[in-house]
Amino acid sequence: MWLLSWIIVGLVMGAIARAVLPGRANGGWLVSLLVGVVGAIVGGFIGRAFGADPNQSFWSFSTWFWAFVGSLVVLFVWGLLTGRKRT
């Protein structure tokens, strides 16, 4: 069940991050999913570095917030690496 919850969080946060930073990555829902899942992992590391507990529960605000922050970071870095410009 935890895998399904990571996929759901990843898909939602990846889609929101792509809406906030448009033009950073081409692709459909699969790219959003990958950005979100990797972003959730990165966000977990960032949250722990700031002393937060980003993996409290599925419905925890902290979990979703740090997944969103991580997704933005991953999407921004992806845009820098691929040389895509914001539109």
C-alpha positions in Angstrom: 0.0 0.0 0.0 2.9 2.4 0.7 4.0 2.1 -2.9 0.6 3.2 -4.1 0.6 6.2 -1.8 4.1 7.2 -3.0 2.8 7.1 -6.6 -0.3 9.1 -5.7 1.8 11.8 -3.9 4.3 11.8 -6.7 1.7 12.2 -9.4 -0.1 15.0 -7.7 3.1 16.9 -6.6 4.7 16.4 -10.0 1.7 17.8 -11.7 1.5 20.8 -9.4 5.3 21.5 -9.7 5.0 21.4 -13.5 2.1 23.9 -13.3 4.3 26.2 -11.1 7.4 25.9 -13.3 5.9 25.4 -16.8 8.2 24.5 -19.7 10.9 22.8 -17.6 10.2 19.3 -18.8 8.3 17.9 -21.8 6.2 14.8 -21.5 2.9 13.6 -20.1 1.7 12.2 -16.9 4.6 9.7 -16.7 7.2 12.5 -16.5 5.0 14.2 -13.9 5.0 11.0 -11.9 8.7 10.5 -12.1 9.4 14.2 -11.2 7.0 13.9 -8.3 8.3 10.6 -6.9 12.0 11.7 -7.2 11.0 15.0 -5.8 9.3 13.4 -2.8 12.5 11.5 -2.1 14.6 14.7 -2.5 12.1 16.6 -0.4 12.4 14.0 2.3 16.1 14.6 2.5 15.7 18.4 2.5 13.0 18.2 5.2 15.2 16.0 7.4 18.1 18.4 6.9 15.9 21.2 8.3 14.9 19.0 11.2 11.4 18.2 10.0 9.8 14.7 9.8 8.5 14.7 6.3 7.2 11.1 6.4 4.6 11.3 9.2 1.6 9.9 7.3 0.0 10.1 3.9 -2.4 12.9 5.0 0.2 14.9 6.9 0.8 18.4 5.6 4.5 18.0 6.2 4.6 15.0 3.8 2.9 16.8 1.0 4.8 20.1 1.6 8.2 18.5 1.4 7.2 16.4 -1.6 6.2 19.7 -3.3 9.4 21.4 -2.4 11.5 18.4 -3.6 9.5 18.3 -6.9 10.2 21.9 -7.5 13.9 21.4 -6.9 14.0 18.3 -9.2 12.1 20.1 -11.9 14.3 23.2 -11.7 17.5 21.1 -11.8 16.1 19.1 -14.7 15.4 22.3 -16.6 19.0 23.5 -16.0 20.5 20.2 -17.1 18.5 19.9 -20.3 18.8 23.6 -21.1 15.1 24.2 -21.5 13.9 27.7 -21.1 10.7 28.7 -19.2 7.9 29.9 -21.5 
